[in-house]
């Protein structure tokens, strides 16, 4: 066993490099004209660029709704809006631009009011540029479509009213340091809605509490390694559903990984949920895995919100931890709710 601290971080989501220039390009405006919702193509493009050597083995990009999306009198629900990556392009001297799949980006990221969510939770492909030679300039573009969910909720908003949306984008390096940040302004206008205001048959939502978004297990003493450690996030997971539902968890990487590239098996950490007193769900403890696993199932909540405590724990006398180098190891978890 190595002396020092061993950290295991599991986030709903890292990089070493010189400062990068982060720029957000936007078409600034979308019109909502259908009860089925809309998709605005290339609404945002995340771009970072610079000159010289680039060494970003791991990195992440987040977005946060800075203030309520308002038309002055009404609030548009941020969680009805999502960003979907389209492709990647640009130039890197001596290296290829990694694809959306190679980076490991979620194919849809829903916004949350006042909460940072990750478009690139933790990159699985690095960004590198050879600064030698005549041209040392590099740039990387990642365009995103903007999707507004359809539904009867749209009927509550006045026709031709305009909602102002302020998003803050951030680029982080492998030390969790901000390497670039930019705010953007976007307008959503309610046009005359076509179609019928039918409520979708299934309405389900899931949210991780802000204090549980970045989970942390710390092993500080010999006893921690031998007996295991755990951390509990009370009411860390919130769900609502108008039908029977199932909760699943998936790790977006095959292992926990450190900034230096060392790994730990995902199964090093167990996850279990505890339903609140009014929550009728059944729960199923699991060891973390890159495969989707059922962690809970429950009856309709009648669209009310119910809560789960989240407990992460290491195993007793785990040789993977005893033999591990003392570093911070991270992985990204994706929680999902589906009809049952």
N, C-alpha and C positions, 0 to 999 in steps of 0.2 A: 504494500500500500504506500502510495506517495504521500509525503507531508504536504500540508497546505489545504486549500479549499478546492472542492470539486463542485461546479455549478451545473445543473441541468435546467435549461430554460425551455418551456414549451409555450409558444406564442400562437395567438390566432393570427405567429410570425417571428444585412450585416455588412466590411470592405476596407481595404487599405489603398489609399491613393492620394495624390495631390487634390486640392480643391477642384471640383468640377463646376461648370456653369449649367444650372438647371433652368430650362425655359419651358413654359407651357403655352402652346399655341391652341387657340380656340376659335370656333366659328360664332361664339357668343350668344346664339339665339336658337330657340326651338319652339315650334307651334304645336300645341296639343289639340288635335282635331278629331279624335276618335275615342269612343268608349273602349276600344280594344287596346288603347295605348299607342305609343309611337317608338320608333328607333331613329335617332338622328345620327347619320353616318359621320364619322371622323369629327365628332364634337370636340374632342380634346386630343392633343398630341403631346406626349411627354418627350422632351428632347434634352439630352445633355451632351455637351461638346467642350472642346478645349484643344490645347496644343501640347505636344511632348508625350512623355511616357504616361501610360495609363495602366494601373495594376489594381483592378477591382475583382478579386476572386469571388467575393460574395457581396451582395448589395440588396437593398430593398427600397421600395417606393410606396409612400402612403398618401392618402387624401383624407381631408377632414372638412366637414361642413362647419364653417366658422360661426354662423348665426342662423336663426330660424329662417327658412325660405318663405318669405312673406310678400304679400301684395299691399301691405299696409294695414289690412284688416283680418286677413285669413292666413293660416299657415299651411303650406304644402308639405305633406309627410316625406321626409328625406328618405325613409326606407322603401319608398315606392320608386326610387331612382337608382339605377345601377350603371356601371361602366363596364364595357366588354372590349377586351383587347382584340385588335384586328390583325396586325402583323408586326414585323419589325424590319427596319431598313436603315441604311446609313453607310459609314465607312470607318474601318479600323485598319490601320496599316499593319500588315502581317498577320491579321486574324480575321475570322469570319464573324459577322453579326449573328448572335444566337437567336433562334426562333422563340416564339411564345411558348411552345411545348418544351424546348430545351431549357428555358428559363424557369419553367414550372409555375407559370402564372395561372391563377384562377380564371376561368372563362367568363365569370360574371361576379362582380363585386358590388354589393348593395351599400349605399351610403347610410350613415347613421348620424343623427343630429348630435353635434358636439363631440363625436367619438372618432378617433383615428382608425381608419381601416386600411388594409394593405392591398394595393394593386399588384405588387411584387412582394409577397410575404417574406420569402428568403430565396434568393436566386440560386438556381442549381447550375447555372453557367456563368462564368466570369466574363468581364469586359477588359480587354487588354489592347494596348496600342504601342507600337514600336515608334519611339520618338526620334530615332535616327533617320538620316536621309534628308532629301530636299523638302518633302512635305510631311510634317509631323501632326497635321490637323486631323481631328477625329470628330465624328458626330454619330449619335444613335437616336433614332426616332421610334416611338411606340405610339401609334394612333389608337384611340378608343372610340367606340360608338357609345352614345348615351341612350339608355332605354328608360321610358316611363311606363310603369305597369298600368294595364287597363283595369277597369272596374267601375262599379256604381259610385264609388267615392268621388269620382270626377264631377259628378252632377252638383256637388255642393259649391263649386267655385264659379264665380261670376264670369260670364262670357266677356272676352277681350281684356280681362284683368291680367296684369303682368306680375310675375313673381321674380324676385331678385335672389340669385343663388351665388354665394361666395364660397369657393373651394380653396383650400390651402394644400398644396402638394409639397412633399418632402422627399429628399433623397438621403439615405443613410449609408454609412460604410460599415465594415465588419466590426468596428468598435462601437457601433451604435451612435456614432457622431453624425450630426447633420452636415451634409456636404452641399446642399442646395435647398432652397425653399422659395416658393412663389405662390401668391394669391391670384385667383382669377375671378372675374365677374361674368355671370351667365344669366340670361333672361329666359323664362318659360312663360309663354303667353297662352291663355285659354281661348281657343277659337271655338266656333260652333262645332259641337261634337256630333259626329256621324255614328250610326249604329244604335244599339239598344243598351241601356244602362243595366245590364244583367250582372248580378253578383256571381263571381266564379263559384263553381260547386265546392271547391276546397279552398279554404283560407287558412294558411299555416304561417306562423312566424317563430323565429328563434333568435335569441340575442344573448351574448356573453356580457356579463356585467363588466364595467370599466375596471374594477379592481382585480378581475380575473383574466383580462385580456392577455397580460404578460405574466404567466405563471412562473414560479421560481422554486426549485428544490435546492437546498444548500446542505452539503455534507462537510462538517467542520471538524469533527472529532473522530477518533477511532471507533467509538461506540456508534456513531452515525453510520459508518460503513458496515459494521457488523450487525447491527439491529435494524437498519433501515430508517428512513425518515419519511415524513408525510407532510403535506400542506393542505389545508381546507379553505375553500372559498364559499362562505355562506351565501346562499341565493345567487350563486355564480352564473347559473344558466336559467334563462326565462323563456318559456314557450307559451303559445296559444294556438288553438286549433278548433275548427268547427266540425271535425271528423276525428275518428280514431287515428292515432299517429304513432310513428316510430322515430326514435332519435338514433343517429349514427355518427361515428367519429372515424376520421381517416387522417393519418399523418401524410403530409405532402412530400416528405423525403424518405428515403429508405433507411436512414439512420439518424441518430443525433450526431451533429458534426460541430467541431470546434473551429475557431478562426484559423488554426494552423493545419486543418484538414484531418485531424484525428476523429475517430468515430466511436460511437457506442450503439449497441443494438436498441431499437425502439422498445423491445420487450423489457428493457431495464426498468421501465416505469409502468405502474398499474394505474388505471383510472376507474373510479367508482362514483356513482351519483347517489344522493340521498334525497328522496322527495320531501317537500315541505308537508306540514300537517294536513293541508287541504288538497294535496296532490295525490291522485289515485293511481299514478303510474307504477308499473313494475320496472325494476332496474336490473342491469346485467353487468357486473364488473368485468373489465377486460385488461389485458396487457396491450400497450400501444402497438399499432401495426400500420403498414402502408396500405393494407386492405381495409375496406369499409367494414365496420363492426357495429352491431346493434348494442346500444347501451341503455335504452329505455323504450318502453311502449306504454301507451296510455289511451284512455277514452277521450272523447271530445271534451274540451274545457269550456264549451259554449262561448268560445272566443274570449273568455277571460284569461288572464295571465296566471300561470302557475310557475313554481320555482323548484330548482334542484340545487342542493349543495354539491360542490365538486371537490373530490379528494384525489390528489395525485400522491403516489407513494412508491418508494423503492423497495426491493425485496431484501429479506434478511440474508446477510453473509453472501452477497452477490459478488462473485469473483470478477465480473465485468467492471464493477466499481472499484474493487480493491486493487485491481491491476491498472486502472486508468490513470493517465497523467492528469495532474491538477489544472484543469482549464474550465472554461465555460462552454458547455455543449448545448446546442439549440436544435429545435425542430418545430415545424409549423403544424398545428392541428386544424382540421376543418370539421366543424359540427354541422349537421344537416338534419332537417325534419322532413319526413315524407309521409304521405297517407298510408294507413295500414288496412 
